[in-house]
Amino acid sequence: MLTFALRSLTAAALLALPLTAPAAADSARHGAPLPLAAAVELLPSAAESREGYQRSSFKHWNAGENPSDGCNTRAEVLIAESRVEPVVEAGCKIVAGEWYSSYDGVTLTAPGGLDIDHMVPLAEAWDSGASTWPAKRREAYANDQGAEHSLEAVSARSNRAKGDKDPADWQPPLADARCTYTAHWVATKLRWQLTVDDRERAALSDLAEGCGQETVDYEPAP
């Protein structure tokens, strides 16, 4: 009985230990959500370079997930994220709906006030490894609807304040959104195997310390 009790205590203690990098990587391979801090540890490190970057290197918006619907990626995201049935006119012109901008907590009903944000901006993706990708993979990245938070409809004001900054230089003005935002950023970088530089990693690690309940769930991009 004592042996059984000791074994049970040992097992419980092991479960309480933080995931090591190899254990976290194995967990990720099996699709299990990771603690945010463990997910940050999985990000590959490299210096960043913006040499040669042009926004046109990432073709967007393309015909979207369903080329037969007549809507491009931007329109498909707006339709998917509207909290009410959007009003869509001929030619997939979206004229009304209701969207919640998670960065600043603003609700908008006019699509003209929204931007479709790349969670990891195109310039940051270029700096972090996309510069070596073929054009088709950059197009896939720029139009990625295969993960829920790769693209998000947010207020134009918040998106333009974010620009091409990483979490070392920008976080959502809505404090309650910051842990979730950090998790989505890390998930996107892991999904596309994008790197982080030392300053970005330090910022993500600091943020993760204050987001102990946040987890990261991602699937590698095809």
N, C-alpha and C positions, 0 to 999 in steps of 0.2 A: 504493500500500500504506500509506504514511504517512497519507494523507487518510482512508482507511478506519479505521485504528487510532485516529486522533483522534476521528472520529465515534463509534466504539464507546466510547471513554473518556467522551466528552461524554454519550452516552446513559446510561451507567452512573452518571455523576455526577448526572444529573437524576433517575434512579430513586432515588438515595440521599437526595435532598432531602426534608424534611418536606412533607406536603401543605399547600398554602395553603387558606384557607377555600373559595374558589370551586372548587378542584380536589377538595376533600373533599366538597363538596355534589354535584358531578357524579358522583363515585364512589358516593356514597350513593344517588343516583337510579338508578344501574345495579346496585344490590344488592351491591356489593363491600364486604367488611368494611373498617372504618376503624381506624387506630390510635386508641387511646383518647384521646390528647391532641387529635387532629384532630376527633374526634367531640364533645368538650367545646366546641370552638370553634364548632360549628354550633348549639349551644343558644341560643335567643333570650333576651335579657335583659329583665327587667321587675321592678319592685318587687312584693312580695307583699302580699296583703291577705286576711285571714280573715273579713272582714265578711260576715255573713249565713250563714256555714257551719253546716250541720246534716248529721250523718252520714246521716240519712234522705233527703237530696237525691240519694244514690247508691243506687238500688234494688239490693239484693243480699241473699241469693243468689237468682238467678232459676232458671228451668228448665234452664239450662245449654246446652251445644252440641247436645245431643240430647234435646229435650223428651219424646220417646217412651220414654226409658229409665227414667223415674220418679226420676231423681237430680237434685238441684240442683247448682249450680256447685261448691259446697264438696265434695260427695260425688264429683263427677266428677274433681276435682283429686286428692283422696285416692286414688281408684282408679288414676288415671294415674301417680301418683308412688310408689305402693307398690313396693318392690323384690321382693316376692313376691306371689303371687296373693292378693288380699285376701279376707277372709271377709265376704260381703255377704248380709244377711238380707232378708226381705220388707220392702218399702217403702224399699229402698235404704239400709238401716241397716248401716253398716260397723262391724264389731265387732273386727276384727283385721287385721293386715298388718305391714309393716315399712317405716318411713320414716326417711330420713336428713335431719336438720336441718342444712343447710349453714352456717347462721350460727354454730353452736356445736359442730358435730361430734358431736351426740348422735343415737343411733339409738333410735327409739321403736317399740313394737309395739301400743300402745293409742291409737286415734284421738282419745280424749279429751284426750291430752296435746299435741295439735297445734292450731295456728291456721293458717288460710290467709292468708298475708301478701300484701297489695298491695305490690308492690315500691316503687312511689311511693305513699305512704299517701293515703287519700281526702282528708284535710284538706290535705295538701301539694299534691295535684292541684288542689283548689279554689283555693288561694292562687296557683297557677301558671297559671291560665287556665280551669279547668273551671267556675268560677263563671258564665262567660258561655255555657256550652253548654246546649242543650236537654236536658230530662230523659232522653230516649232515649239520647243520647250519653253522659251520665253513667252510665246503666245499663250500656251497652256497655263502658265503661271498668272499672266495678266488677266485671264478670264476664268480663273479657277472657281467653279461652283461645287466642286467635289468635297469641300470642307465647309462647314456652316459659317465659319468666321473669316475665311480668306478675303471675302468681299463683304462690306457692310454699308448700308445706306445710313449716312450721318448728315448732320447739318453742314452746309457748305462752309459756314464760319469755323466750325471746329476742325473740319478736314484741312482747311487752308492754314489754320494756326499750326496744325501738326506738320504739314508739308512733308519733307523727306526725313524728318528727325526720328531717331531711335529713342527708346525709353530713357536713355541717359539725359536727353534734352527735352523730352516732352512726355507728359502723361495727361490723361483726360482731365479737364477742369472739374468734372464731377468726381469727388473723392471716392464715392462708393463704387465707381466703375474701374478703379485703378488695378485692383487685384485681378479682376476678370480680364481686363485689357492685357495685362502682363502675361497671363496664362495663354491668351489667344495669340499673342506675339510669339511666345516660345513655341506653341504648337505649330504655327505657320513655318517658323524657321526649321523645326524638326521635320515637318512634312516634306519640305523641299531641300533638306540638308544644306541649309544656308549657315554660314559661319557667323561668329561674333568676334569683335575685337575686345581688347582688355577692358576698355572703359564701359562698353556695353555690358559685358559679363558682370562687372562689378555692380553696375546699376541694377541688373536683373537679380543678382544675388541679394542685394540689399532689399529690393522690393519683395522678394520671396520670403524673407525673414518676417515681414509683417503680414504675410498672406498665408498663414499656416494651414488653413482649411482648403486652400485652392488646389485643384488638381488639373493635370494636363492630359488630354486624350487626343490622339492624332493617328492618322493613317499615312504612311509614306505615299507621296504622289506617284502615279503610274509613270 
